[in-house]
Amino acid sequence: MPWFHEAPKIAAMSEILASTTEDDAEARSRAEEQETLREVEELVRRQEWSALRARLEPMAPESVARILDALPPDESVQVWELLDKEQGEDVLDEMSDALQDSLDEEPDEAPAATAGDLQGTQQATEATRKPVMINAFELKNGRLRQVQIDSKDDLAATSPIWVDLLAPSKDERQWIEDVFGLELPDTDDLTDIEESARFYIEDNGDVHMHSDFLLDKEDESRNVAVAFVLHNNILFSMRDEELPVFRLQRLRARIQPGYVTDGKDVLLDLYDADVEYSADALEDIYAELEKVSRTVLTPQVTDDEAAEILSDIAKEEDLNGRIRRNVLDTRRALSFLMRSRLMTTEQHDDARQILRDIDSLDGHTSFLFGKINFLMDATVGFININQNKRVSKLTTISVVFVPLNIIAGVGGMSEFSMMTQGIPWPVSYGAFVVAMGLVGWGTYVTLRWLETRRARRLLAANLARREG
């Protein structure tokens, strides 16, 4: 049998072998990951932190993220805090939102139960932690440590550098006033546009700042107002909903010693993280517009595709506008901090670096506005082309039927009966209908020939220009 008859069989066998090889490699990879997970769990159980750190260092970020996701919450927190700064940043990019939320929660400390202490025993058995709207963060060994706040006494027992309030109630606002002597701003004041109402220093030295932070979700994007108050070197932040920037800040501060030293450092790092988050959102806009570009630049775009494209472009334009507003507000906040002369030299340098990053983002947002306008104009142009095609078809049909209407008008007159007198009417009218069909067909063929000749001439002219 000739070899070319065996070629399809050989190709099929090669595909089967390749698929089998890939399945085997995937199975080996899963087995190695399970073995690594068992090793990590054993090292955590033995509390051999040096060996565990050495085991994690050469691993890929996505593998570390999967291991953290598979570990129990308390063990995943311990493993997370062993990572160094560079590896932690890479692992953060691979984490799911659920895993970040899990790592963001400090493990509960079980209360000490003594014999006969029924209340302590009941507290020890309650493993679930109720959500709190006040998060206090102390600085221990150069790292942020979250302190669980369940009551006013818990808050009074802390020495925080950052107190984060998420939609605080009236009672929790009163706790802040009683413990720290600070009256929090009203929620209605967070959306003022005037700079004097958003950034100001009170007579007692308290610094008040109201800023917008970007919240970019799959279904929607919006700017969330956040109030900051620097009171006695403690940063107080208040907002109505959770923001990814705040979660990332807390996670980074827990794995990087010396990441923050006071409340102003926390504030600058929040603004820096917000600019970074905006940059990531701009990258997502670039990716989405690239997909739209590939569709728009095809020779044919239907009206349904054009409608979907316009919807996608509108969403990206809205997000780009929110990013522009967000970085503009951040620039105003940093400029206010630098003018207030409250920061150290290092903090001034950090603020200048953030401003330089904002300047670079301005160029990207301007470019994206231009690209969005181009894609929108191109899409509307395709809609107009499709409409012109439909109008051209209707024009062709009307031209074909013009002579038919004239002939039909002649056939309906009494003179036609006189001209066909003596001829049976089925024959005369049958011949008349055939003549109308021939005239219509001839008109259509003539129009097609004229359009084809015009298209050939245009093609020949274009080729001549290119060759010339």
N, C-alpha and C positions, 0 to 999 in steps of 0.2 A: 504494500500500500504506500503511495507517495507520502512524503513527509508532511505536505501541506494539508492532507486530510487529517493528520494527527494533531495539527496546530491548535484547533479549538479545544481538544481534550487536554492538551498540555496546559493551555491557558486556564481552563477550568480547574485543573488540579493545582496550579500555582495559586489561584485565588483561594482555594480551600486551605492550602498549606499556610498561606499568609494569614488568613483569618484565624486558623488554629494557633499560629505563633502569637498573634496579638492577644487572643484569649488567654494563652499560657502566661504571657508577660503581665497581663492585667491581674491574673490570679496570683502570680508571684508577688506583684506589688502589693496587693491586698494582704497577703500573708505576712510580708515584711512589715507593713504598717501595723497589723495586729500584734506582731511580736514586739515592735517598738513601743506600742501602747502598753503592753504588759510590763516591759522594762521600766517605763516611766512611772506606772502605778506602783511598782515595787520600790523604786527609788524614793518616791514620795512617801510611801509607807515607812521606809527606813529613815526618812529625813536626811538622805545623803545629797545635800544640795549642790555641792561641788561636782560630784559625779553626774548629777542630773543636768547641770549647766553645760558640762562638757559634752554630754550626749545630745543636747539640743542645738549646740552651736553649728555643727555642719549640716543640719537638716534644712530642707527647702521650706520657705515660708508657708506654702500651701499645706505641707505635711504637718507642720507645727499647728496650723489653724485647725486641721481636722482632728488632731490629737486633743487640743484644748476643747473642741466641741464634744468629743467622746468622753472626756473625764467628768466626774461629778463636779458640781459648781465650786465647792470649797477647794478641791484639788486643782481645778483649772485656774483659780485665782493665785494659788501658790506658785504654780508653774509659770504663769504670766509674769509675775513679779521677778522671776529669775532672768528674764530676757534682757539683753542690753538694748541701748537706744536704737542702734541701726537695725538690728534684727526685729525689734518690737515694731518699728515703723513698717517694715516689709510685711510682717504678720498682720498688722492692722488692715492693710489693703486687701487681705484675703479673708478677713473675718466677715461673717454674716452679722446683720443688725441684732439678731437674737443673742448671739454669742457676746457681742459688745455689751448688751444690756446685762447679761449674766455676769460678766467680769466687772462691770461697774458697781455691782452691789457687794459690799463688804460682808464676809461671813459673820454670822451671829456668834456671840460668845455665850455659851450656855451658862446660866446662873448656877452658883455653887449650892447644891442641895445637901442639907444635913439630915440626919436621922430625926424623924419626928417633925420636920419642917414641911408640912403638907403644901403650903403655898409655893415654896421653892421647887418642890417636886413637880407641881403642876406647870410652873413656868419652864422647867427644863424639858418637859415633854412637848411643849408647844414649839414646833420647829418652824412654823411658817412665820414670816415677817410681814407685818402690815406695812403698806406703803406710807411714806412720810413725805410731807410737803416742804420740810426744812432739811437741808443737807449742810452740815457744818464740816469744814475741812481744817485739820490741824497740820502743822509742819513737824514731822518727826523724821530725824536722820536724813534731812534734805528731801523728803518725799511727802506728798500729800496723803493724809490718812483721813478717810471719811469716818465721822462719828455719828452713831445712830442717835437720832433725836426723837424721843417719844413724848417728852413732857418739857415743861418750862425749866424744871430742875436739871434735866439733862443738858439743856442749852446753857444754863448758867455755869455748869461744871466744865465747860470747854474753854479752850484758848485758841480760837480759830483765826486764820488769816483770810478765810473765804467762807461766807455763808450764802448758800444758793437757795432761793425760795421759788417753788414752782406752784403758781396759782394759790398763794397763801390765803388762809381764812382770816376772819377778823381776830380770832383768838391767837393765831400764830403771829399776826402783825403786833398784837399787844405784847406777846412774849418778847419780840425784838425790842419794842420800846421799853419794856420793864428791865430787861437784862442789859441792853447796850445803850439805852437812852436815845434811840434813833426812831424818828417817825418816818415810816416808809412813804414814798410818793403814791398818789392815787393812780389807779390803772388808766383813768381817762386822760391823764396828763402825758401818757407815753407817746401819743401820736401827734403832739404839737410839731409844727413845721419850723417855727421861728427858732433860730439858733440860740437866742437868749433864754428860751424856755427849755431847750434840750441840753445845754452845756452851761453850767454856772457853779460858782463857789459861794457857799453861805458865809455869814459873818463868823461862825464858829469854826470855819476851816473845812467843813464837809464838802466834798466834791460830788456833784450830781451830773450824771450823763445818761441820756436816753438815746439808744442806738437801735438800728434795724439789723437783724441777722437773717440770713437766707435759710429757708427750709424748702428743699427740693425733693419732692416725692414723685413716684411714677405717675400718679393720677393728677397731681396739682403741684404748683409751686407758689410760695408767697413769702413775704417779709414779716417776721415776727418782731414786735417791739420788746426791747429788754431795757430795764432800768438798772443803772449801776450807781452805787453810793460808796465813796471812800470815806470811812468814819473811823478815826483813831487807828489808822493803818490796817483796817479790816475792810475787805471788799464785800459788799452786799450786792447780790444780783437778784432781780425779780422778773419773772416772765410768766406767761399763761400756759405755755406748752413746752414739751421737751424738744431740745434741739441737738442734732448730731454734733455740732461744734463743741458743746459743753461736755458731752460724753467722751469725745476724743481727747479733750483737754484733761479730763480726770484720769483717763487711762494712761496717757503719756506721763503725767506727773507722778504716777505710781510706779513706773519702771525706770525713771530717769532721775537719779539723785542730783540735787542742785538745779533742777528744772525751773523751780520758782523759789523765791526767798521772802516775798511779801505780797500784799494784796495788789500792788501796782504791777508786779510781774505777772500775776494771774490775769489781770485785765489786759495787758499787752499781748499775752499769749492767746487769750480768747480772740482778740482782734486778728492776730496773726493766723489762727486756725480758721477764722471766718474768711479771710482772704484766700487761704489755701482751699477751703471748701468751695468758694466761688470759682476758683481756677479749675477745680475738678468738674464743676457744673458746666463751665465753658467748654471743656474737652468733650463732655457729653453732647453739647450743642453741635460742635464740629462733627462728631461722629454721625449724629442724626441728619445734619444737613448734607453730609457726603452721601448718605443713602438716598435722600431726596434728589440730589444732583444727578445720580445715576439714572433715576427714573425720568427726571425732567429732560435730560439731554438725549433721550432716545428719540428716534424719528417719529414715533406715533405715541400720543398720550390721549387716552379717552377722557370723556367728561367726568366719569366716575373717578378715574385715577386723579384727574386734576382737582376735583373736590377734596379728595383725601390728602393730596399734597398741600393744598391751601390750608387745610385744618392743621397739618403737622407744622407747616411754616408759621402759622399764627401762634401755636404753642411755644415754639422755640423763640419767636420774637418776644413773646411775653416774658419768658424766662430770661432772655438776654437783657431786657429792660429792667427787670428786677435786680439782676446782678449789677447792672450799671448804677442803679439807685443805691444798692447795698454798699458797693465800694466807695461811692461818693460820700455816703454817710460815715463810713469808717475813716475816710480821709479827714472829714471835718472833726471827728472825735480825736484823732491823733494830733491834729494841728492844735486843738484846744489844750490837750495834755502838754504839748511841747511849749505852748505859750504860758501855761500856768506855772512852769518852773518847779514842778513837784517831783520830777524824776531825777534819777542819778544819771551820770554820764553814760554808763552802759545802757540804761533804759532809753536814753535819748538816741543812742546808736541803733538800738533795736527798732525804735519808732521810725527812724529814717529809712531803715531797710524795708519795713512794711510799706512805707509810702512809695518807695521805689518799685516794690512789687505791684502796688495799686496802679502806678503809672503804666507799667507794662500791660496790666489787664485792660486799661482804658483803650489801648491800641487794638487789642483783640476784640473788645466789644464793638468798637467802631467798624472794624473789618467785617464782623458778623452782621451788623446792621446793613452794610452794603451788599453782602452776599445774600441776605434774606430778601432785600429789595429786588436784586437781580432774579432770584428764583421765583419770586412772586410775579414779576413782570413776565418772565418766560412762561410761567404756567398760565397766566391770563392770556398771553399770546397764543398758546396752544388752544385755549378755549375759543378765541376769536377765529383761529384757523378752522377749527371744527365747525363753527357756525358758518363760516364762509363756504365750506364744502357743502353743507346742507343747503345753503342758499343757491349755490351753483347747481346742485342737483335739481332743485325746484325750478331754477331758470331753464335748465335743459328740458325738463318735462313740459314746461309752459311753451317753449319754442317748438317742441315736437307737436304739441296739440293745437297750435295756432292755425296751421293749414288744415288740420282735421276739422277744426271748428268752422272754417270757411266752407269747406266741402260739405260738412253736415248742414250748414245753413242753406247751401244751394239745393241739397237733396230734400230739404223740407219745404221748398217752394213749389208752387203749382206748376211752374215751367218745367220742372223735372218730369212730372207726370205727362205733360204734353210731349216732351222729347222722347219718352219711353213708351208712347202710345202704341199699342199693338204688341208689346213685349210683355209676357207674363210678369206680374210684379215680383214673384219670388226670384226670378232670374235677374230682373233689373236691380232690385235692392240687394241681392246677393253680390252681384258684380260691383255695386256701389260700395259695399262694405269692404270687399277685397281691395278695391282701389284706394280706399281710405287707409287700410293697413299697409299697402305698398308705399303710399306717400309718407306715412308716419315712420315706417322703417327706413325709407330713403333719407328722410330728414335726420333721423338719429345717426345713421351711418355717416352722413356728411359732417355732422357736428363732431363725431369721434375722430374722423380723419383730419379735420382742421385742428383739433386739440393735439393730436399726435404729431402733426407736422410742426406745430408751434413748439412743442416740447423738444423735438429733435433739433430744431434750430437753436433753442436756448442751450441745449447740451453741447452742440457743436461750438457755439460761441464761447461757452465756459472753458471747453478744452483748448480752444485756440488761445484764450487769454492765459491759461496756465502754461502752455507750451511757449508762448511768446515771452 
